[in-house]
Amino acid sequence: MSERLAQLGELCTCGRQAVTVYITERFGEVGYCGRSDGGDRMRPCPFCQGERHEGRCPSYRLRLVGEDEGVRISHRVGGAS
């Protein structure tokens, strides 16, 4: 397995902005935010909109394609706007 720095918009399996992207044989590129808490458990899964998963969501994508899929990214990276 190898890794690289994440680019803006690449997501962890919990839905946060990724800091590292692991390149795996089984799942391809998988983002990691550096926190192992599983994300915000009070909100639905950001990838399938269902209940949160114990592991990786089967619908996980490194990047959300767009609002046409019914999902919006509200992450801010860096300073305030």
Secondary structure, DSSP 8 states (H G I E B T S, - for coil): -EEEE--TT-BBTTSSB-SEEEEETTTEEEEE-S--S-S-TTS--TTTSSS--SS--TT--SS---GGGT-------SS--
